[in-house]
Amino acid sequence: MNHMNSIPEITVYGADWCPDCRRAKCLLDERQVPYRWVDIETDRAGEKVVLEANRGNRSIPTIVFGDGSILVEPSNPELLAKLG
């Protein structure tokens, strides 16, 4: 089975203007971890996910993992620990 075309199990909700979002994306890119990027400035459904996950706050990045867990504004060490 070819996993190269599988849907990423990580979704990063954020905005292009957000330095923490860029940092998280950079860390994932450096480690070649596939993820889906959702810009909450242009994707209203994505913004709704963030608002629901953060009790009405637009806290980004909000990173949703395939196991259902969520990290909000994680530091690099927190994100690395989650990635294993």
C-alpha positions in Angstrom: 0.0 0.0 0.0 1.4 3.4 -1.0 1.2 5.9 1.9 2.8 8.7 -0.1 -0.6 9.9 -1.3 -2.4 9.4 2.0 -4.1 12.4 3.6 -1.9 14.0 6.3 -2.9 13.2 9.8 -1.9 16.7 11.0 -3.9 19.9 10.3 -2.4 23.2 11.1 -4.9 26.0 11.5 -3.4 29.5 11.4 -2.7 32.7 9.4 0.1 33.8 7.2 0.7 36.9 9.4 1.2 34.8 12.5 4.9 34.2 13.5 4.1 31.2 15.7 2.3 29.6 12.8 5.3 30.1 10.5 7.6 28.7 13.2 5.4 25.6 13.6 5.2 25.1 9.8 8.9 25.5 9.5 9.5 22.8 12.2 7.2 20.4 10.4 8.8 21.1 7.0 12.3 20.6 8.4 11.3 17.2 9.7 9.4 16.4 6.5 6.2 15.8 8.4 3.2 16.0 6.1 0.4 18.3 7.2 -2.5 20.2 5.9 -2.4 24.0 6.2 -5.7 25.9 6.8 -5.6 29.7 6.7 -8.4 30.8 9.0 -8.4 34.3 7.4 -9.7 32.8 4.2 -11.3 29.5 5.4 -14.4 30.2 7.5 -14.8 26.5 8.4 -11.2 26.4 9.6 -11.8 29.5 11.7 -14.9 27.8 13.2 -12.7 24.8 14.2 -10.3 27.1 16.0 -13.0 29.0 17.8 -14.6 25.7 18.9 -11.3 24.2 20.1 -10.4 27.3 22.0 -13.6 28.3 23.7 -14.3 31.3 21.3 -10.7 32.5 21.1 -8.8 32.7 17.8 -5.7 31.1 19.3 -3.3 30.0 16.5 -1.6 27.9 15.6 -4.2 25.3 16.6 -2.7 21.9 15.5 -5.1 19.0 15.2 -3.6 15.5 15.1 -5.0 12.3 13.6 -5.6 10.8 17.1 -7.9 13.7 17.9 -5.5 15.5 20.2 -5.0 19.3 19.8 -2.0 21.5 20.6 -2.6 25.3 20.8 0.3 27.7 20.3 2.8 24.9 21.1 6.5 25.7 21.7 9.0 23.8 19.4 9.8 21.4 22.3 6.1 20.7 22.9 5.5 20.0 19.2 8.6 17.8 18.9 7.5 15.8 22.0 4.1 15.2 20.3 5.7 14.2 17.1 7.8 11.7 19.0 
